[in-house]
C-alpha cells in the first residue's frame, strides 16, 4: 500500500511542479511575443516568432519526468493497484487517493484554473502570429 501511495504522491508533485513551471513562464511568453513585434524586418520577425515558439515548447517539454503522459501513468498505477494482493478496502483507498491527488489535477477546467495566465499569453501569441501571417 505504501508503495502505491508513494507513487501517487510523486506523480502529484510532478503534476503540480509542471503547472507551476508553466504558469511562471506566462509573463515571459507575453514579453517575448511583444519583443517579436519590435523586430522591423519581416524575415527576422518571422524567425523571431518561431524562435519564441521553439523556446517555450522546449521549456514545457524538458521539465517532464517521464516519457509517458500523466494519463497513461495514472492508468498504469490504477492497473497495478487492481492486480495487487491488497484487500479490497486498501485497493479502494489507493484508487481514491489516485483520483483525488492526480486525476483531479488534470483536465481542461483544472488546467485553465491553474494556468490561466499562460493560456491568455498563448492565445495572445497565437492571435498575433495569425495577424502577422495574414500580412505576408
Backbone as CSV, one residue per row, in Angstrom:
resi,resn,N_x,N_y,N_z,CA_x,CA_y,CA_z,C_x,C_y,C_z
1,UNK,0.826,-1.195,0.000,0.000,0.000,0.000,0.870,1.258,0.000
2,UNK,1.916,1.237,0.832,2.799,2.409,0.919,3.494,2.689,-0.411
3,UNK,3.829,1.638,-1.133,4.484,1.810,-2.446,3.572,2.587,-3.397
4,UNK,2.294,2.226,-3.409,1.344,2.913,-4.286,1.134,4.355,-3.848
5,UNK,1.025,4.573,-2.548,0.849,5.934,-2.051,2.060,6.799,-2.378
6,UNK,3.250,6.208,-2.318,4.466,6.941,-2.686,4.434,7.301,-4.174
7,UNK,4.042,6.367,-5.032,3.944,6.637,-6.470,2.919,7.737,-6.749
8,UNK,1.811,7.692,-6.036,0.757,8.695,-6.209,1.262,10.068,-5.774
9,UNK,1.921,10.132,-4.622,2.467,11.414,-4.138,3.508,11.971,-5.106
10,UNK,4.359,11.098,-5.635,5.387,11.529,-6.589,4.745,12.091,-7.851
11,UNK,3.754,11.392,-8.355,3.058,11.866,-9.553,2.339,13.181,-9.287
12,UNK,1.718,13.302,-8.138,1.045,14.551,-7.781,2.041,15.716,-7.743
13,UNK,3.203,15.491,-7.155,4.229,16.533,-7.104,4.688,16.932,-8.501
14,UNK,4.855,15.956,-9.383,5.267,16.247,-10.752,4.215,17.076,-11.486
15,UNK,2.949,16.718,-11.307,1.869,17.469,-11.947,1.860,18.903,-11.431
16,UNK,1.986,19.073,-10.126,1.983,20.416,-9.537,3.192,21.235,-9.978
17,UNK,4.368,20.619,-10.042,5.562,21.335,-10.494,5.444,21.755,-11.950
18,UNK,4.867,20.898,-12.778,4.673,21.241,-14.184,3.729,22.431,-14.310
19,UNK,2.633,22.414,-13.568,1.690,23.536,-13.607,2.351,24.826,-13.139
20,UNK,3.137,24.728,-12.087,3.823,25.914,-11.563,4.831,26.454,-12.578
21,UNK,5.583,25.555,-13.203,6.585,25.968,-14.186,5.922,26.644,-15.387
22,UNK,4.818,26.074,-15.842,4.102,26.656,-16.979,3.552,28.029,-16.609
23,UNK,2.997,28.150,-15.427,2.438,29.431,-15.003,3.520,30.498,-14.878
24,UNK,4.685,30.122,-14.384,5.785,31.073,-14.260,6.260,31.580,-15.614
25,UNK,6.048,30.793,-16.652,6.504,31.189,-17.981,5.530,32.127,-18.689
26,UNK,4.356,32.339,-18.135,3.337,33.137,-18.822,3.812,34.556,-19.114
27,UNK,4.416,35.211,-18.146,4.868,36.594,-18.368,5.982,36.628,-19.407
28,UNK,6.852,35.617,-19.392,7.938,35.582,-20.369,7.416,35.347,-21.776
29,UNK,6.398,34.527,-21.912,5.791,34.323,-23.230,5.172,35.621,-23.732
30,UNK,4.492,36.327,-22.849,3.883,37.601,-23.239,4.953,38.613,-23.653
31,UNK,5.995,38.749,-22.858,7.064,39.696,-23.186,7.821,39.295,-24.453
32,UNK,8.047,38.011,-24.621,8.732,37.543,-25.827,7.874,37.811,-27.060
33,UNK,6.571,37.672,-26.933,5.678,37.966,-28.056,5.762,39.442,-28.419
34,UNK,5.748,40.294,-27.410,5.887,41.731,-27.681,7.233,42.039,-28.322
35,UNK,8.269,41.359,-27.890,9.600,41.572,-28.474,9.630,41.174,-29.947
36,UNK,8.897,40.137,-30.307,8.837,39.727,-31.717,8.325,40.855,-32.594
37,UNK,7.371,41.606,-32.066,6.775,42.668,-32.874,7.641,43.915,-32.912
38,UNK,8.662,43.976,-32.091,9.579,45.116,-32.154,10.606,44.944,-33.263
39,UNK,10.729,43.733,-33.794,11.639,43.481,-34.916,10.983,44.059,-36.166
40,UNK,11.742,44.860,-36.933,11.139,45.548,-38.075,11.258,44.783,-39.388
41,UNK,12.281,44.019,-39.574,12.468,43.283,-40.834,11.538,42.064,-40.840
42,UNK,10.712,41.908,-41.898,9.713,40.827,-41.912,10.306,39.426,-41.769
43,UNK,11.419,39.157,-42.429,12.020,37.825,-42.336,12.535,37.579,-40.922
44,UNK,13.168,38.577,-40.336,13.676,38.435,-38.974,12.521,38.325,-37.971
45,UNK,11.430,39.004,-38.243,10.248,38.901,-37.385,9.710,37.469,-37.431
46,UNK,9.648,36.902,-38.618,9.196,35.527,-38.801,10.099,34.558,-38.037
47,UNK,11.406,34.758,-38.136,12.361,33.918,-37.408,12.174,34.087,-35.900
48,UNK,11.996,35.316,-35.443,11.811,35.577,-34.008,10.564,34.876,-33.478
49,UNK,9.504,34.890,-34.249,8.265,34.232,-33.832,8.501,32.745,-33.617
50,UNK,9.210,32.121,-34.529,9.427,30.682,-34.401,10.489,30.331,-33.359
51,UNK,11.411,31.232,-33.118,12.358,31.010,-32.020,11.618,31.024,-30.685
52,UNK,10.716,31.971,-30.517,9.918,32.029,-29.285,9.101,30.750,-29.132
53,UNK,8.468,30.307,-30.204,7.695,29.069,-30.158,8.586,27.895,-29.761
54,UNK,9.771,27.822,-30.339,10.701,26.738,-30.015,11.114,26.792,-28.541
55,UNK,11.499,27.967,-28.054,11.944,28.101,-26.658,10.860,27.688,-25.674
56,UNK,9.642,28.128,-25.904,8.585,27.823,-24.949,8.122,26.374,-25.060
57,UNK,8.083,25.841,-26.253,7.738,24.416,-26.396,8.813,23.563,-25.725
58,UNK,10.075,23.916,-25.929,11.175,23.182,-25.302,11.099,23.272,-23.786
59,UNK,10.766,24.442,-23.280,10.698,24.618,-21.827,9.575,23.784,-21.217
60,UNK,8.450,23.739,-21.890,7.323,22.964,-21.378,7.651,21.471,-21.418
61,UNK,8.290,21.026,-22.486,8.574,19.597,-22.657,9.744,19.131,-21.797
62,UNK,10.790,19.938,-21.672,12.004,19.464,-20.998,11.818,19.182,-19.517
63,UNK,10.822,19.749,-18.904,10.605,19.533,-17.483,9.870,18.249,-17.171
64,UNK,9.513,17.494,-18.190,8.770,16.256,-17.941,9.684,15.224,-17.309
65,UNK,9.150,14.478,-16.400,9.924,13.484,-15.674,9.830,12.110,-16.313
66,UNK,8.868,11.910,-17.168,8.628,10.604,-17.748,8.230,10.773,-19.205
67,UNK,8.521,9.778,-19.991,8.134,9.828,-21.396,6.646,9.531,-21.574
68,UNK,6.026,8.950,-20.558,4.598,8.659,-20.620,3.802,9.885,-20.189
69,UNK,2.614,10.004,-20.733,1.727,11.094,-20.321,1.238,10.833,-18.895
70,UNK,0.722,11.879,-18.278,0.185,11.720,-16.930,-0.987,10.740,-16.938
71,UNK,-1.824,10.815,-17.959,-2.973,9.919,-18.047,-2.529,8.463,-18.129
72,UNK,-1.504,8.196,-18.934,-1.000,6.822,-19.060,-0.386,6.352,-17.748
73,UNK,0.307,7.235,-17.061,0.911,6.859,-15.779,-0.155,6.587,-14.730
74,UNK,-1.225,7.378,-14.728,-2.337,7.138,-13.797,-2.967,5.792,-14.099
75,UNK,-3.167,5.513,-15.371,-3.757,4.229,-15.769,-2.872,3.060,-15.335
76,UNK,-1.553,3.205,-15.495,-0.621,2.155,-15.058,-0.710,1.911,-13.552
77,UNK,-0.722,2.993,-12.780,-0.815,2.854,-11.328,-2.138,2.186,-10.949
78,UNK,-3.227,2.634,-11.589,-4.545,2.052,-11.304,-4.540,0.546,-11.619
79,UNK,-3.957,0.159,-12.757,-3.902,-1.263,-13.122,-3.065,-2.065,-12.128
80,UNK,-1.933,-1.502,-11.701,-1.091,-2.211,-10.726,-1.807,-2.355,-9.380
81,UNK,-2.576,-1.330,-9.015,-3.362,-1.418,-7.772,-4.387,-2.536,-7.901
82,UNK,-5.088,-2.578,-9.021,-6.160,-3.561,-9.204,-5.657,-5.003,-9.244
83,UNK,-4.435,-5.234,-9.727,-3.924,-6.611,-9.783,-3.071,-6.963,-8.565
84,UNK,-2.930,-6.004,-7.657,-2.106,-6.243,-6.469,-2.808,-7.191,-5.499
85,UNK,-2.083,-7.596,-4.485,-2.603,-8.501,-3.463,-3.254,-7.750,-2.306
86,UNK,-3.503,-6.455,-2.478,-4.135,-5.666,-1.419,-5.579,-6.098,-1.216
87,UNK,-6.081,-5.838,-0.030,-7.503,-6.110,0.228,-8.336,-5.113,-0.576
88,UNK,-9.606,-5.414,-0.739,-10.496,-4.525,-1.496,-10.563,-3.141,-0.851
89,UNK,-10.554,-3.094,0.448,-10.590,-1.821,1.157,-9.334,-0.998,0.844
90,UNK,-8.175,-1.662,0.879,-6.925,-0.956,0.575,-6.875,-0.522,-0.887
91,UNK,-7.374,-1.388,-1.777,-7.420,-1.015,-3.197,-8.298,0.224,-3.385
92,UNK,-9.455,0.249,-2.716,-10.350,1.400,-2.815,-9.701,2.665,-2.275
93,UNK,-8.956,2.532,-1.182,-8.254,3.686,-0.617,-7.189,4.200,-1.588
94,UNK,-6.432,3.284,-2.172,-5.366,3.678,-3.096,-5.955,4.312,-4.357
95,UNK,-7.000,3.718,-4.907,-7.637,4.281,-6.101,-8.264,5.636,-5.782
96,UNK,-8.847,5.764,-4.601,-9.405,7.046,-4.183,-8.330,8.118,-4.070
97,UNK,-7.193,7.748,-3.509,-6.075,8.698,-3.403,-5.578,9.080,-4.790
98,UNK,-5.505,8.110,-5.678,-5.071,8.382,-7.052,-6.030,9.362,-7.724
99,UNK,-7.296,9.160,-7.523,-8.296,10.048,-8.112,-8.200,11.455,-7.523
100,UNK,-8.147,11.549,-6.203,-8.097,12.860,-5.527,-6.848,13.639,-5.862
101,UNK,-5.715,12.979,-5.830,-4.455,13.707,-5.935,-3.922,13.840,-7.347
102,UNK,-4.341,12.986,-8.262,-3.775,13.036,-9.610,-4.818,13.302,-10.687
103,UNK,-5.837,12.467,-10.746,-6.833,12.633,-11.803,-7.538,13.974,-11.701
104,UNK,-7.806,14.424,-10.490,-8.491,15.699,-10.301,-7.609,16.890,-10.686
105,UNK,-6.301,16.676,-10.840,-5.392,17.752,-11.218,-5.334,17.939,-12.730
106,UNK,-5.874,16.988,-13.477,-5.812,17.033,-14.933,-7.147,17.485,-15.506
107,UNK,-7.164,17.764,-16.775,-8.391,18.182,-17.447,-8.356,19.668,-17.746
108,UNK,-9.171,20.057,-18.716,-9.156,21.446,-19.186,-9.569,22.432,-18.111
109,UNK,-10.608,22.102,-17.343,-11.065,23.022,-16.300,-9.945,23.325,-15.306
110,UNK,-9.285,22.283,-14.845,-8.207,22.462,-13.865,-7.033,23.196,-14.513
111,UNK,-6.707,22.829,-15.764,-5.618,23.497,-16.478,-5.893,24.986,-16.591
112,UNK,-7.112,25.335,-16.967,-7.451,26.747,-17.101,-7.436,27.457,-15.754
113,UNK,-7.924,26.790,-14.727,-7.969,27.394,-13.394,-6.558,27.664,-12.870
114,UNK,-5.641,26.734,-13.101,-4.289,26.847,-12.562,-3.375,27.666,-13.461
115,UNK,-3.511,27.504,-14.775,-2.578,28.126,-15.720,-3.249,29.143,-16.639
116,UNK,-4.225,29.872,-16.125,-4.964,30.805,-16.965,-4.079,31.896,-17.555
117,UNK,-3.046,32.332,-16.812,-2.167,33.379,-17.338,-1.392,32.880,-18.557
118,UNK,-0.932,31.643,-18.485,-0.200,31.081,-19.619,-1.130,30.905,-20.813
119,UNK,-2.355,30.472,-20.564,-3.315,30.294,-21.660,-3.614,31.635,-22.328
120,UNK,-3.784,32.685,-21.541,-4.023,34.019,-22.098,-2.815,34.463,-22.930
121,UNK,-1.608,34.258,-22.418,-0.404,34.635,-23.162,-0.280,33.814,-24.447
122,UNK,-0.612,32.535,-24.393,-0.540,31.683,-25.583,-1.578,32.105,-26.620
123,UNK,-2.761,32.499,-26.161,-3.786,32.993,-27.093,-3.316,34.286,-27.749
124,UNK,-2.718,35.175,-26.947,-2.180,36.421,-27.497,-1.095,36.116,-28.525
125,UNK,-0.193,35.207,-28.200,0.862,34.814,-29.136,0.254,34.270,-30.419
126,UNK,-0.720,33.387,-30.303,-1.357,32.771,-31.469,-2.078,33.804,-32.330
127,UNK,-2.793,34.700,-31.679,-3.531,35.733,-32.417,-2.581,36.649,-33.175
128,UNK,-1.491,37.046,-32.528,-0.545,37.928,-33.216,0.169,37.172,-34.339
129,UNK,0.406,35.896,-34.165,1.018,35.096,-35.231,0.076,35.027,-36.436
130,UNK,-1.190,34.806,-36.199,-2.159,34.755,-37.291,-2.216,36.101,-38.011
131,UNK,-2.253,37.176,-37.242,-2.274,38.514,-37.877,-1.022,38.757,-38.703
132,UNK,0.122,38.321,-38.196,1.362,38.513,-38.951,1.346,37.669,-40.226
133,UNK,0.888,36.425,-40.133,0.865,35.560,-41.312,-0.114,36.069,-42.374
134,UNK,-1.159,36.757,-41.959,-2.094,37.353,-42.918,-1.435,38.466,-43.737
135,UNK,-0.442,39.142,-43.145,0.205,40.251,-43.843,1.256,39.775,-44.831
136,UNK,1.645,38.519,-44.752,2.686,38.015,-45.661,2.107,37.758,-47.033
